């Protein structure tokens, strides 16, 4: 198993308080899922997760926002929060909390819309912060391509460049995304690969803008 557990943090800039706030919000909502709404969890997900067929009918549009704070299990939550914790702080430190808020939420919405585009008839609820976090990964790749990512590789800690780690990550998503295309996907559900891909592409575009407009090239490592 391969997990990112740290990176090169930039010096100075804004404190990543919004990143920590998103971490706390996701954890608190998941605890509510487990202990408050567990008895009616299917209805809870129907009400607050993205259902592509409903969005296409113009219904429950609020779920484009609420779905990115829901998670389907402990491992789903843990994986997303680990990536958020490792990669988001540097971006928020550079662009500031106001821009980061808009960027993060827009990334989640774009990810959901791309997922919907590839699952037009689906009535399976889609939930999770993956689209927003994938946008963070895309922006990180552009802004900090040479940053060292500390990776737990089975029982050994190694360091790889962000370019290598995130390049390999998006290739995995693309492979899985194209492999998932088919009418059966809309009926059986599974990982929302195209939300990952859509969010990442959005992050790449935003990363180019952030890199050009917010700080000097010397800050980028």
KOLLUM-211948 format. One record per residue: residue number from 1; residue in one letter; y, x, z of N, C-alpha, C, O in turn. Coordinates in steps of 0.05 Angstrom, whole numbers. Atoms other than C-alpha are relative to their C-alpha. Layout:
BEGIN
NUM|A|Y|X|Z|Y|X|Z|Y|X|Z|Y|X|Z
...
//
This chain:
BEGIN
1|X|-24|17|0|0|0|0|25|17|0|25|39|12
2|X|-25|-15|2|71|23|-16|23|-17|10|27|-39|0
3|X|-23|15|-11|132|1|24|24|18|3|21|41|12
4|X|-24|-15|-6|204|25|25|7|-4|30|7|-26|40
5|X|-7|3|-29|225|40|97|27|13|6|35|13|30
6|X|-27|-11|-5|293|74|88|11|12|-25|-2|13|-46
7|X|-13|-12|23|343|106|41|23|17|10|28|19|34
8|X|-23|-16|-6|403|152|39|24|-18|4|33|-31|-15
9|X|-23|17|-6|460|115|73|26|14|-7|29|38|0
10|X|-25|-12|6|530|127|47|17|1|26|12|-14|45
11|X|-18|-4|-23|584|150|96|25|-17|-4|37|-17|-26
12|X|-25|15|2|643|105|112|-5|-27|-13|-27|-37|-15
13|X|1|26|12|659|39|79|-2|-22|21|2|-17|45
14|X|2|23|-18|650|-30|108|-26|0|15|-46|10|6
15|X|25|3|-15|600|-44|163|-16|-23|-13|-4|-44|-20
16|X|15|20|15|543|-84|132|-7|-24|18|-31|-31|20
17|X|5|22|-19|550|-142|181|-11|-25|-14|-27|-40|-3
18|X|10|24|15|537|-195|127|-30|4|-6|-45|-15|-5
19|X|28|-5|4|471|-161|110|-16|-7|25|-37|-20|23
20|X|14|6|-25|451|-165|183|0|-30|6|-19|-41|17
21|X|-1|28|-4|474|-237|185|-20|-15|-17|-33|-33|-8
22|X|20|12|17|430|-256|126|-28|5|11|-45|-12|10
23|X|25|-6|-13|372|-221|160|-6|-20|23|-27|-31|24
24|X|3|18|-23|383|-262|223|-4|-29|-9|-20|-43|2
25|X|2|28|9|393|-327|185|-28|-6|-11|-40|-27|-5
26|X|26|4|12|328|-319|146|-21|-2|22|-40|-18|21
27|X|20|0|-22|289|-303|210|2|-26|16|-18|-38|23
28|X|-3|24|-16|319|-361|248|-9|-25|-15|-22|-43|-2
29|X|10|23|15|305|-411|192|-30|0|-1|-42|-22|1
30|X|30|-1|1|233|-387|188|-11|-9|27|-31|-23|28
31|X|10|9|-26|225|-396|263|3|-31|3|-14|-44|15
32|X|-3|29|0|252|-467|254|-22|-13|-16|-32|-34|-8
33|X|23|10|16|200|-478|200|-25|-2|16|-40|-21|15
34|X|25|-2|-15|145|-457|247|0|-19|24|-21|-31|30
35|X|0|13|-26|167|-491|311|14|-27|1|10|-43|20
36|X|-15|25|0|213|-549|292|-10|-19|-22|-14|-42|-17
37|X|7|17|23|193|-574|223|-29|3|-8|-37|-8|-29
38|X|27|-6|9|121|-551|221|-17|-25|-5|-33|-26|-24
39|X|16|24|3|92|-621|229|6|-14|-27|-11|-28|-38
40|X|-8|13|25|130|-644|166|9|22|-20|29|18|-34
41|X|-10|-23|16|135|-577|130|0|-6|-29|18|4|-44
42|X|0|6|29|116|-605|62|25|-16|-8|37|-10|-29
43|X|-24|16|6|172|-656|65|25|18|3|44|15|-13
44|X|-22|-18|-4|219|-602|91|5|17|-25|27|21|-34
45|X|-2|-16|24|204|-558|31|8|-17|-24|24|-8|-41
46|X|-8|17|22|211|-617|-17|30|-6|2|43|-9|-19
47|X|-28|6|-3|280|-630|12|18|24|-4|41|20|-13
48|X|-18|-23|0|307|-559|14|-9|23|-18|6|42|-21
49|X|8|-20|19|267|-517|-36|6|-10|-28|9|-34|-33
50|X|-6|7|28|280|-516|-111|-25|-11|-14|-46|2|-15
51|X|21|12|17|237|-563|-152|11|-2|-28|29|-18|-33
52|X|-12|-1|26|250|-548|-225|4|-27|-14|25|-32|-25
53|X|-3|26|13|237|-618|-251|23|-16|11|37|-31|-3
54|X|-22|14|-12|287|-646|-201|27|11|-8|46|-4|-13
55|X|-25|-13|8|341|-596|-217|7|-8|-29|31|-13|-35
56|X|-5|7|28|334|-612|-291|9|-29|-2|23|-37|-22
57|X|-9|28|-1|346|-686|-273|27|-2|14|38|-24|17
58|X|-25|1|-14|409|-666|-236|-2|-8|29|18|-16|42
59|X|5|8|-28|378|-681|-168|-2|24|18|-10|46|10
60|X|4|-20|-22|379|-641|-103|12|27|-8|-2|48|-5
61|X|-11|-25|9|426|-588|-131|6|19|23|8|43|20
62|X|-5|-16|-24|439|-564|-60|-23|20|5|-19|41|18
63|X|23|-17|-5|370|-533|-61|2|27|-13|-12|46|-6
64|X|-5|-26|12|395|-477|-106|11|20|20|7|44|18
65|X|-9|-17|-22|428|-451|-43|-19|1|23|-26|22|33
66|X|17|2|-24|383|-475|13|-27|14|-4|-38|25|15
67|X|26|-11|5|319|-450|-20|-1|30|6|-23|40|13
68|X|1|-29|-4|339|-377|-13|0|9|29|-1|33|35
69|X|3|-6|-29|336|-382|63|-27|-10|11|-31|-9|35
70|X|26|9|-9|265|-410|65|-21|20|-8|-18|34|-28
71|X|23|-18|7|199|-372|66|-26|-14|6|-28|-30|25
72|X|25|14|-2|128|-393|59|-20|12|19|-42|1|23
73|X|18|-13|-18|96|-346|109|12|25|12|33|35|3
74|X|-10|-24|-14|104|-286|154|2|24|-20|22|38|-19
75|X|-1|-23|18|87|-235|99|22|-4|-21|35|15|-30
76|X|-21|6|19|134|-270|50|27|8|12|43|21|-1
77|X|-24|-6|-13|190|-265|100|3|30|5|24|42|-1
78|X|-1|-28|-7|173|-194|123|6|18|-25|22|36|-23
79|X|-5|-16|24|171|-166|52|29|-3|-10|41|17|-17
80|X|-27|4|9|237|-197|32|21|13|19|40|25|10
81|X|-20|-11|-19|273|-177|96|-1|31|0|19|44|5
82|X|2|-29|2|247|-105|90|17|10|-23|32|30|-19
83|X|-16|-9|24|277|-98|20|30|-5|5|46|11|-3
84|X|-29|6|-6|342|-131|43|11|21|19|33|31|14
85|X|-10|-20|-20|348|-84|103|3|28|-12|23|41|-6
86|X|-1|-27|11|334|-21|62|23|2|-21|37|22|-21
87|X|-17|-4|24|377|-35|0|27|-13|1|45|-5|-13
88|X|-25|16|1|433|-84|17|24|14|13|47|10|5
89|X|-22|-10|-16|474|-44|67|19|18|-16|43|16|-12
90|X|-17|-18|16|499|9|18|19|-16|-18|42|-9|-22
91|X|-16|16|19|523|-44|-31|22|-14|15|45|-14|7
92|X|-21|13|-15|560|-84|22|20|19|10|44|13|11
93|X|-19|-20|-10|591|-20|50|21|7|-22|44|13|-15
94|X|-18|-7|22|622|-7|-19|17|-23|-8|41|-20|-11
95|X|-15|22|12|642|-76|-44|13|-18|21|30|-34|14
96|X|-11|16|-21|658|-108|23|-15|-27|3|-29|-36|-15
97|X|16|24|-6|631|-172|55|7|-24|-17|-11|-39|-24
98|X|-7|24|16|670|-223|14|-14|1|-27|-26|-19|-36
99|X|14|-2|26|645|-197|-53|-30|0|3|-44|-11|-14
100|X|29|0|-3|576|-185|-25|-11|-28|4|-32|-35|-5
101|X|8|27|-4|572|-257|-2|-3|-15|-26|-24|-27|-32
102|X|0|13|26|589|-283|-71|-23|11|-18|-37|-4|-31
103|X|21|-14|16|543|-232|-105|-28|-9|9|-44|-16|-8
104|X|27|6|-11|483|-247|-60|-7|-29|-7|-29|-34|-17
105|X|6|28|6|488|-323|-67|-3|-5|-29|-21|-20|-38
106|X|2|4|30|501|-320|-142|-26|12|-10|-39|0|-28
107|X|25|-11|9|441|-274|-150|-24|-18|6|-42|-21|-11
108|X|22|19|-6|396|-324|-115|0|-24|-18|-21|-33|-26
109|X|-2|23|18|422|-381|-157|-9|7|-28|-24|-8|-41
110|X|9|-9|27|413|-342|-222|-30|3|-1|-43|-5|-20
111|X|29|-4|-1|343|-323|-201|-15|-27|-2|-34|-30|-16
112|X|12|27|1|326|-397|-189|2|-12|-27|-16|-25|-37
113|X|-4|12|26|356|-418|-255|-19|12|-21|-29|-2|-39
114|X|19|-13|18|314|-367|-293|-28|-9|5|-43|-14|-14
115|X|27|11|-7|252|-390|-256|-3|-28|-11|-24|-34|-23
116|X|1|27|11|268|-461|-276|-3|0|-30|-19|-16|-41
117|X|1|-2|30|277|-441|-349|-29|6|-9|-36|-2|-31
118|X|28|-6|7|205|-415|-349|-20|-19|12|-44|-16|8
119|X|18|19|-13|176|-473|-309|13|-28|-2|17|-41|19
120|X|-17|24|4|212|-534|-339|-12|-25|12|3|-41|23
121|X|12|25|-10|162|-587|-318|-12|2|28|-25|-16|37
122|X|13|-5|-26|142|-558|-251|11|-18|22|35|-23|24
123|X|-8|15|-24|142|-602|-189|-7|16|25|-8|5|47
124|X|7|-17|-22|121|-543|-145|26|11|12|42|24|-2
125|X|-24|-12|-13|176|-524|-94|0|30|-2|-21|43|3
126|X|-4|-29|1|203|-454|-103|19|8|23|40|-4|26
127|X|-16|-7|-23|231|-419|-42|-2|30|5|-21|43|-3
128|X|0|-28|-7|250|-350|-16|26|13|-9|40|4|-26
129|X|-24|-15|6|305|-299|-18|-4|20|-23|14|37|-28
130|X|7|-21|20|272|-259|-74|20|2|-22|26|25|-31
131|X|-19|-2|22|322|-277|-128|25|15|8|35|32|-6
132|X|-24|-14|-10|381|-255|-86|-5|29|6|11|46|0
133|X|7|-27|-7|346|-193|-61|-6|16|-26|1|40|-27
134|X|4|-14|25|325|-175|-132|27|7|-13|29|28|-26
135|X|-27|-7|9|399|-178|-151|10|25|15|22|42|2
136|X|-7|-24|-15|411|-128|-95|-14|25|-11|-1|46|-13
137|X|15|-23|11|357|-83|-124|12|9|-27|14|33|-32
138|X|-11|-7|26|387|-86|-194|27|14|3|31|34|-10
139|X|-25|-14|-4|456|-68|-169|-4|27|13|11|46|5
140|X|5|-26|-12|428|-12|-126|-9|20|-20|-1|44|-19
141|X|10|-18|21|393|18|-186|23|12|-15|23|36|-22
142|X|-23|-10|15|459|24|-223|19|16|18|29|37|9
143|X|-20|-12|-17|502|44|-164|-10|26|14|5|45|18
144|X|11|-23|-15|455|94|-129|-26|9|-12|-46|10|2
145|X|26|-7|13|403|117|-180|-13|25|11|-38|27|10
146|X|12|-25|-11|393|185|-146|-5|-1|30|-14|18|41
147|X|5|2|-29|390|159|-75|-30|3|6|-47|-6|-9
148|X|28|-4|-7|326|180|-40|-10|-24|16|2|-33|36
149|X|13|22|-14|281|122|-19|-23|11|15|-41|24|4
150|X|22|-8|-17|236|136|40|-22|-21|-3|-18|-45|2
151|X|21|18|7|169|105|22|-25|6|17|-33|29|19
152|X|26|-2|-14|107|92|64|-22|-3|-20|-26|-26|-30
153|X|21|0|20|50|110|17|-26|2|15|-35|24|22
154|X|23|3|-17|-12|86|53|7|11|28|20|-4|43
155|X|-6|-9|-26|-7|130|116|19|24|-1|24|37|19
156|X|-17|-23|4|40|183|87|28|-8|-8|31|-27|-23
157|X|-28|5|7|116|183|82|8|19|-22|6|44|-19
158|X|-10|-17|22|144|208|16|28|-10|-8|37|-31|1
159|X|-27|7|9|213|208|-17|0|-1|-31|-10|17|-44
160|X|-3|2|29|226|184|-88|28|-10|-6|42|-21|11
161|X|-27|9|8|290|170|-126|0|-31|-3|-20|-43|-9
162|X|-3|28|5|317|99|-130|-7|-7|-28|-19|-28|-33
163|X|6|5|28|311|104|-205|-30|-3|-4|-39|-21|-18
164|X|29|1|3|236|118|-199|-11|-25|14|-28|-39|3
165|X|12|22|-15|221|67|-145|7|-27|-12|-11|-43|-16
166|X|-8|26|10|262|9|-172|-8|-3|-30|-13|-26|-38
167|X|10|2|27|243|26|-244|-29|-9|-1|-36|-26|-17
168|X|28|8|-1|170|20|-226|-3|-29|10|-19|-44|0
169|X|1|27|-11|184|-44|-186|6|-20|-22|-9|-40|-24
170|X|-6|20|20|217|-80|-244|-20|-1|-22|-25|-22|-34
171|X|22|0|20|162|-59|-292|-23|-18|10|-35|-32|-6
172|X|21|17|-12|112|-92|-245|8|-30|-3|-9|-46|-10
173|X|-9|28|1|154|-156|-244|-1|-10|-29|-10|-32|-34
174|X|1|8|28|160|-157|-320|-28|-5|-10|-34|-24|-23
175|X|28|3|8|86|-147|-330|-11|-26|11|-24|-41|-3
176|X|10|24|-13|69|-202|-280|14|-25|-11|1|-46|-14
177|X|-15|23|11|124|-248|-308|-11|-9|-27|-16|-32|-31
178|X|10|7|26|99|-245|-379|-29|-10|1|-37|-27|-14
179|X|27|9|-3|27|-252|-356|-2|-28|11|-22|-42|8
180|X|1|27|-13|45|-316|-318|9|-22|-18|6|-45|-11
181|X|-10|21|18|74|-352|-378|-23|-18|-10|-43|-8|-20
182|X|21|19|9|34|-414|-393|4|-27|14|16|-28|36
183|X|-4|27|-12|32|-489|-379|-13|-3|27|-4|-20|43
184|X|13|3|-25|-16|-480|-322|16|10|24|12|1|46
185|X|-16|-11|-22|35|-441|-281|17|-22|13|21|-22|37
186|X|-17|21|-10|79|-502|-274|-15|-19|19|-3|-33|35
187|X|16|18|-17|22|-539|-241|-12|13|24|-17|0|44
188|X|14|-14|-22|-9|-485|-197|18|16|18|10|23|40
189|X|-18|-15|-17|52|-448|-171|-7|30|0|-19|40|-19
190|X|4|-29|-2|48|-376|-147|26|14|3|47|1|9
191|X|-24|-16|-3|98|-320|-144|20|-7|-22|12|-9|-46
192|X|-21|6|20|164|-336|-179|10|26|-13|32|35|-7
193|X|-6|-26|12|164|-273|-221|27|-1|-15|42|19|-14
194|X|-24|1|16|220|-297|-266|26|-3|17|48|3|7
195|X|-23|-1|-19|266|-308|-206|6|28|7|30|36|9
196|X|-4|-28|-5|256|-235|-191|14|14|-23|33|28|-20
197|X|-11|-13|24|270|-214|-262|28|-9|-6|45|7|-12
198|X|-27|11|5|330|-260|-270|20|11|20|42|19|12
199|X|-18|-11|-20|360|-237|-204|6|29|-5|28|38|-2
200|X|-4|-29|5|349|-164|-221|19|5|-24|36|22|-22
201|X|-17|-3|23|382|-171|-290|29|-6|8|48|8|-1
202|X|-27|7|-10|442|-205|-256|11|24|16|34|31|13
203|X|-9|-23|-16|445|-147|-207|7|24|-17|26|38|-10
204|X|-7|-23|18|445|-95|-263|28|-4|-11|44|15|-11
205|X|-27|5|12|506|-128|-295|21|4|22|42|16|17
206|X|-20|-3|-22|542|-133|-228|2|29|9|24|38|16
207|X|-1|-28|-8|523|-62|-211|18|17|-18|32|35|-8
208|X|-17|-14|18|558|-37|-273|30|-5|7|46|13|7
209|X|-27|8|-7|621|-75|-253|8|14|27|29|25|29
210|X|-6|-12|-26|617|-51|-180|4|31|-3|22|42|10
211|X|-2|-29|3|607|21|-202|26|8|-13|38|29|-5
212|X|-24|-7|14|667|21|-248|26|-7|17|46|7|14
213|X|-25|10|-11|716|-17|-204|4|5|30|26|1|40
214|X|-2|-1|-29|702|-1|-131|2|28|12|13|31|34
215|X|0|-26|-13|693|73|-119|-5|22|-21|-14|16|-44
216|X|2|-23|19|692|142|-151|-28|7|-5|-47|1|10
217|X|27|-9|7|633|173|-185|-12|18|21|-36|19|24
218|X|10|-19|-20|628|225|-130|-14|-15|23|-31|-3|37
219|X|12|15|-21|609|170|-81|-29|-7|-7|-45|-12|11
220|X|26|8|10|548|153|-123|-20|23|1|-14|45|-9
221|X|19|-22|-2|486|194|-108|-26|-8|-13|-45|7|-14
//
